[in-house]
């Protein structure tokens, strides 16, 4: 297997507050997409394959995509005003810089591309 200077991402399920904190800190250096979802949510089931594909297309040094089950992270969801599923909160330098709600692949793609460093990198969602 050939090595590469940049690795790819996959969806990362956040299961604890410690994991959340660790991933949130990474937003100092790259875009972190927090995906508030629930496994029972029909809109999330529709969007999940596209989000998985998108995550695989991101270089790990540029961005990462983390899922948070709202049933487990309901306090954080309330703090970030998550009112519909899925809700995507884009975090950079420890601040929310974007938000996409629902099954909207084009808006999600546009928002992620806007906040990725370097800006010339583009992600395409099928």
NORUR-V728609 format. One record per pair of residues at least 6 apart in sequence whose C-alpha atoms are under 8 Angstrom apart, sorted by the first residue. I is the first residue (numbers start at 1). J is the second residue. D is the distance in whole Angstrom. If there is no record, write none. Layout:
# NORUR-V728609
((I J D) (I J D))
This chain:
# NORUR-V728609
((6 59 6) (6 60 7) (6 61 7) (7 59 6) (7 60 6) (7 61 8) (8 55 8) (8 56 6) (8 57 7) (8 58 6) (8 59 5) (8 60 5) (9 55 5) (9 56 5) (9 57 7) (9 58 6) (9 59 6) (9 60 5) (9 64 6) (9 65 8) (10 52 6) (10 55 5) (10 56 5) (10 64 8) (10 65 7) (11 51 8) (11 52 6) (11 55 6) (11 56 8) (11 64 8) (11 65 5) (11 66 6) (11 67 7) (12 64 8) (12 65 6) (12 66 5) (12 67 6) (13 66 6) (13 67 5) (13 68 6) (14 20 6) (14 66 6) (14 67 6) (14 68 6) (14 69 8) (15 68 7) (23 32 7) (24 32 7) (24 91 8) (24 94 7) (25 94 7) (26 32 7) (27 91 6) (27 92 5) (27 93 5) (27 94 6) (28 92 6) (28 93 4) (28 94 6) (29 92 8) (29 93 7) (30 61 7) (30 62 5) (30 63 5) (30 64 8) (30 92 6) (30 93 8) (30 116 7) (30 117 7) (31 62 6) (31 63 4) (31 64 7) (31 90 7) (31 91 6) (31 92 5) (31 93 8) (31 115 7) (31 116 6) (31 117 8) (32 63 6) (32 64 5) (32 65 6) (32 66 7) (32 90 6) (32 91 5) (32 92 6) (33 63 7) (33 64 6) (33 65 5) (33 66 6) (33 88 6) (33 89 6) (33 90 5) (33 91 6) (34 65 6) (34 66 5) (34 67 6) (34 68 7) (34 88 6) (34 89 5) (34 90 6) (34 91 7) (35 65 7) (35 66 6) (35 67 5) (35 68 6) (35 86 7) (35 87 6) (35 88 5) (35 89 7) (36 67 6) (36 68 5) (36 69 6) (36 70 6) (36 77 7) (36 82 7) (36 85 7) (36 86 6) (36 87 5) (36 88 6) (36 89 8) (37 44 6) (37 67 7) (37 68 6) (37 69 5) (37 70 6) (37 85 6) (37 86 5) (37 87 7) (38 44 7) (38 68 8) (38 69 5) (38 70 6) (38 71 7) (38 85 7) (38 86 8) (39 45 7) (39 69 8) (41 85 7) (41 86 8) (43 85 7) (43 86 7) (43 102 7) (43 103 6) (44 85 6) (44 86 5) (44 102 8) (44 103 7) (46 103 7) (47 103 6) (47 105 8) (50 105 7) (50 125 6) (50 126 6) (51 125 8) (53 125 7) (53 126 8) (54 123 7) (54 124 7) (54 125 5) (55 64 7) (55 65 6) (57 123 6) (57 124 8) (58 64 7) (58 123 7) (62 116 6) (62 117 6) (62 118 8) (63 116 7) (70 77 6) (84 101 7) (84 102 7) (85 101 7) (85 102 6) (86 101 6) (86 102 5) (86 103 7) (87 99 7) (87 100 6) (87 101 4) (87 102 6) (88 99 5) (88 100 5) (88 101 6) (88 108 8) (89 96 6) (89 97 8) (89 98 6) (89 99 5) (89 100 7) (90 96 6) (90 97 6) (90 98 5) (90 99 6) (90 112 7) (91 97 6) (91 98 7) (92 115 8) (97 115 8) (98 111 7) (99 111 8) (100 107 7) (100 108 6) (100 111 8) (105 125 7) (106 125 8) (109 123 7) (109 124 7) (109 125 7) (112 123 8) (113 119 7) (113 121 7) (113 122 6) (113 123 6))
